[in-house]
Amino acid sequence: MTLPDLQQRLARAKYRAWHRGTREADYMIGGFFDARHQSWSEAELALFEELIDEDDVDIMAWALGTAEAPEKYAGPLIEALKKLDYVTI
């Protein structure tokens, strides 16, 4: 079994970011991926991959500041998500 290369991981993350189940989550999480993924290191991509395993309502609450994000996500990832400057509707 071979490990997925970076391009495969990015493609999978993009799909998962844009196919969340609700239009609101798609725009928020998918838009965030599109706006930010180009500058991510492998570690940052790995953290995003973990984040998108979480429930949409939790991710959206962390982004909107209505709930505190778990410590493992606290920091640059959540701070960038909170800016909401990547949502273009």
Beta strands, then each sheet from edge to edge (+ up, - down):
end
